Amino acid sequence: MPELIIGTDEVRLKRMARMMKTVGHAQRLKILDLLQKRGKLSVKEIYENVGISQSNASQHLKALEDIEILTSEREGKNICYSIQNPEVLKLLRCMTECVDC
């Protein structure tokens, strides 16, 4: 019998579900795509490029940071974000392939 990909560990399953739920938002996907293409960006650069308000961008960035996909650092007056967990890019590529097939 083939090995389960996901497994049965409840803590792991809940973490996976939280990650999928958090990443599965159109604006957050746009943010991740932007950061993947351009690297570290300030909150202002993110909200201007994604076309959302500053407060909305901050909420999305916080959610992605809470699940350890993004990291932030202060640079002068700006807070800049970058992808902390590059493995999430594999998930995004897979999702793109699934949608396009």
Secondary structure, DSSP 8 states (H G I E B T S, - for coil): ----SS-S-HHHHHHHHHHHHHH-SHHHHHHHHHHHHH-SEEHHHHHHHHT--HHHHHHHHHHHHHTTSEEEEEETTEEEEEES-TTHHHHHHHHHHHHH-
